[in-house]
Amino acid sequence: MNFASSLSEYFLLMEDHVHCSPKFVSSIYWALSAWEELPWVILEFSSLNISGKVFRTSDLSRLTSFFLLFLKDIPAHLLLSNFSFLLGQTVPISLAPNLFHSWGYNFTSKDTCYQEKGEEEENLGKPNNPPASFFTNMMSTGSTIPEYAYFMNESYFQTKYLIPGHKYTVVFDQPHNVSHIKFLTGMGKQRIYYLQHGQVELGYEPMLENNVCARYRLLGPLVKGKFYQKVYYEEGFVEAVKCVRLLVTAPHDYTVWIRNISIWIKSGKG
């Protein structure tokens, strides 16, 4: 790995016999752009143990030195998870959908880059979107209300003139163990009305006065107006999620559509 330290700012770890999704380089580029100013050690673009993990090349010398401390028969993926923990990333950051799959994963194309068909969402089933209340300091326009983005249909919440600190908060009636979260903004492939600068946060400890949460932790930023990420929990962490908050991080002097919020709940204890 050390040879790559001076070749690029980032390093993508790949194994043999892995096939990729179309435009995976572009997908990784935009994700890295969104995460550029946020703390992370490893970004995961696949559910595979090794392949699809991206590092900063500035960490590669430490990673190779860390590997050399252990015997060769220790699984590499266990070392990787411990390495990120030592550098302050306590849970995996797994971006969806997966960009890389093993050769035997439902693979029929002659090309190693093939068109995905939404396997992850099909396996998850329909979003649960549990009963919730909605709180926002965004201005409502176009006769829309915040709930419209949560209805899982063609409706949307329209707002404009957003500034840093504007929030859209989903407060569950009961806390839940959330497994996946998706936010979609804007309109179709035209990329108009989308929220360019924002991040999604998970909230805990509901406050009695205004029903929102007292404490939040960052889950991740929107990438090109979209957010789709798996939720991991620290080992031994048993507190369920009460709030999901979309936070605006830069001014937007145009109309924005928040058109789809999808929440998947774990069937058992998370």
C-alpha positions in Angstrom: 0.0 0.0 0.0 2.8 2.4 0.8 3.7 2.8 -2.9 0.3 4.5 -3.5 0.8 7.2 -0.8 2.2 9.7 -3.2 0.0 8.9 -6.2 -3.4 10.1 -5.1 -5.3 11.6 -2.2 -7.4 8.4 -1.7 -6.9 4.7 -2.0 -9.6 2.1 -3.0 -9.0 -1.4 -1.7 -10.1 -4.2 -4.1 -9.7 -8.0 -4.3 -9.8 -10.3 -7.3 -13.1 -11.6 -8.8 -15.1 -8.5 -8.0 -17.4 -6.8 -10.4 -18.5 -3.2 -10.3 -21.6 -1.0 -10.9 -21.6 1.4 -13.8 -20.1 4.8 -13.1 -18.6 3.6 -9.8 -15.7 6.0 -10.1 -18.1 9.0 -10.4 -20.2 7.7 -7.5 -17.1 7.5 -5.3 -15.9 10.9 -6.4 -19.1 12.6 -5.4 -19.3 10.8 -2.1 -15.7 11.8 -1.2 -16.5 15.4 -2.2 -19.5 15.4 0.2 -17.4 13.8 3.0 -14.3 16.0 2.4 -14.8 18.2 5.5 -16.2 15.5 7.8 -14.3 13.1 10.0 -13.9 9.5 8.7 -11.3 6.8 8.4 -12.8 4.2 6.1 -15.8 4.7 3.7 -17.4 1.5 2.6 -19.0 1.2 -0.9 -19.7 -2.6 -0.6 -20.9 -5.2 1.8 -17.8 -7.3 1.0 -15.3 -7.9 3.7 -12.3 -6.2 1.9 -13.3 -4.8 -1.5 -14.9 -1.4 -1.8 -13.2 0.3 1.1 -11.7 3.8 0.6 -9.0 5.3 2.7 -7.1 8.6 2.7 -3.6 7.8 1.4 -2.2 9.8 4.4 -3.4 6.9 6.6 -1.8 4.1 4.5 1.6 4.1 6.3 -0.1 3.7 9.6 -2.4 1.0 8.2 0.5 -1.1 6.8 2.4 -0.7 10.1 -0.7 -1.8 12.0 -1.0 -4.9 9.8 2.6 -5.9 10.5 1.8 -6.1 14.2 -0.3 -9.2 13.7 0.0 -12.7 12.4 -0.9 -13.4 8.8 -3.7 -15.8 9.7 -5.8 -13.0 11.3 -8.7 -12.0 8.9 -7.9 -8.7 7.3 -11.5 -7.4 7.7 -11.1 -7.7 11.5 -7.9 -5.7 11.4 -9.5 -3.0 9.3 -12.4 -2.5 11.7 -10.0 -2.3 14.6 -7.8 0.2 12.7 -10.7 2.6 12.0 -11.7 2.3 15.7 -8.2 3.2 16.9 -8.4 6.4 14.7 -11.7 7.4 16.1 -14.3 6.0 13.8 -16.4 3.9 16.2 -18.9 2.4 13.7 -18.6 1.6 10.0 -19.7 4.2 7.4 -21.5 2.1 4.7 -22.9 4.0 1.8 -25.7 2.4 -0.3 -26.3 1.1 -2.8 -23.4 -1.3 -3.1 -21.0 -0.5 -5.9 -19.0 -3.8 -5.8 -20.1 -7.4 -5.6 -18.3 -10.8 -5.6 -18.1 -12.5 -9.0 -20.7 -15.1 -8.0 -23.3 -12.5 -6.9 -26.2 -12.8 -9.4 -23.7 -12.1 -12.2 -24.6 -12.9 -15.8 -23.1 -10.1 -17.8 -19.9 -10.6 -19.8 -18.8 -7.1 -18.6 -17.5 -6.7 -15.1 -19.4 -3.5 -14.8 -23.1 -4.2 -15.2 -26.4 -2.5 -14.5 -27.7 -2.9 -11.0 -31.4 -3.6 -10.4 -31.8 -2.3 -6.9 -31.0 -5.6 -5.1 -30.4 -3.9 -1.7 -33.8 -2.3 -1.6 -35.5 -5.4 -2.9 -34.0 -7.4 0.0 -35.0 -4.7 2.5 -38.6 -4.7 1.3 -40.7 -1.6 1.5 -39.8 1.2 4.0 -41.5 1.0 7.4 -41.8 4.8 8.0 -43.1 4.4 11.5 -45.7 6.9 12.9 -44.0 10.2 13.6 -44.4 13.9 14.1 -42.6 16.6 12.0 -40.8 19.8 13.1 -39.1 22.3 10.8 -38.0 25.9 10.8 -37.9 25.8 7.0 -40.5 28.0 5.1 -43.3 26.0 3.5 -44.2 27.1 0.0 -46.5 25.8 -2.7 -49.2 24.7 -0.3 -47.1 21.8 0.9 -46.6 20.6 4.4 -43.6 18.7 5.9 -45.5 15.4 6.2 -45.7 15.2 2.4 -42.1 14.0 2.1 -42.9 11.0 4.4 -46.0 9.7 2.7 -44.1 7.3 0.3 -45.9 8.6 -2.8 -45.4 11.3 -5.4 -46.0 14.2 -2.9 -43.1 16.4 -1.6 -42.4 19.2 0.8 -41.4 22.5 -1.0 -39.3 25.2 0.7 -36.8 27.9 -0.4 -34.2 30.4 0.9 -32.5 27.9 3.1 -29.6 28.9 5.3 -27.3 26.9 7.6 -29.2 25.8 10.7 -32.5 25.1 9.0 -33.7 21.7 10.1 -36.3 19.1 9.1 -36.9 16.7 11.9 -38.8 13.4 12.0 -39.7 12.5 15.6 -40.9 8.9 16.0 -43.9 8.3 18.3 -41.7 5.5 19.8 -37.9 5.0 19.6 -36.8 2.4 17.0 -33.7 0.5 15.9 -33.3 1.9 12.5 -31.4 -0.1 9.9 -31.4 2.1 6.7 -32.3 5.7 5.9 -32.9 7.4 2.6 -33.6 11.0 1.7 -34.3 12.1 -1.8 -34.5 15.8 -2.8 -35.0 17.6 -6.1 -36.8 16.5 -9.2 -35.6 13.5 -11.3 -32.4 13.5 -13.5 -32.7 17.2 -14.2 -31.1 17.8 -10.8 -33.3 20.9 -10.1 -34.8 21.8 -6.7 -32.3 19.5 -4.9 -30.6 20.2 -1.6 -26.9 20.5 -2.4 -25.5 21.0 1.1 -27.0 19.1 4.0 -26.4 16.2 6.4 -28.5 13.6 8.2 -28.3 13.1 11.9 -29.8 10.6 14.4 -31.3 11.9 17.6 -31.7 10.5 21.1 -33.0 11.5 24.5 -36.4 13.2 23.7 -37.0 16.5 25.3 -40.3 17.0 27.1 -40.7 20.7 26.2 -40.8 20.5 22.3 -40.7 16.8 21.7 -37.4 16.9 19.6 -34.2 15.3 20.8 -31.6 16.6 23.1 -28.6 14.8 21.5 -27.7 14.1 17.9 -24.9 12.3 16.1 -23.9 12.7 12.5 -24.8 9.9 10.1 -23.5 11.4 6.9 -23.9 14.2 4.2 -26.2 14.3 1.2 -24.4 13.3 -2.0 -25.8 15.2 -5.1 -29.1 15.8 -3.3 -29.5 12.2 -2.1 -28.8 10.2 1.0 -28.9 6.4 1.4 -27.0 4.8 4.2 -26.9 1.8 6.5 -27.1 2.6 10.2 -24.6 0.9 12.5 -24.5 1.0 16.3 -21.5 1.0 18.6 -20.9 -2.3 20.4 -23.0 -2.3 23.6 -25.0 0.7 22.5 -28.7 -0.1 23.2 -30.3 3.3 22.9 -32.9 3.4 20.0 -33.3 6.3 17.6 -36.1 8.8 18.5 -35.3 11.5 15.8 -34.0 11.7 12.3 -32.9 15.2 11.3 -32.0 16.8 8.0 -29.7 19.8 8.7 -28.9 22.4 6.1 -25.2 23.3 6.0 -24.9 26.1 3.4 -27.2 28.7 1.9 -29.6 27.8 -0.9 -31.1 30.8 -2.7 -33.5 28.7 -4.7 -36.5 26.4 -4.3 -35.8 23.0 -2.7 -38.0 19.8 -2.8 -37.7 17.3 -0.1 -39.6 14.6 -1.9 -39.0 11.2 -0.2 -37.9 10.0 3.2 -37.6 6.3 3.7 -36.9 4.6 7.1 -36.3 0.9 7.5 -36.6 -0.6 11.0 -34.7 -3.7 12.3 -36.9 -6.6 13.0 -35.0 -7.6 16.1 -32.8 -5.9 18.6 -30.1 -3.7 16.8 
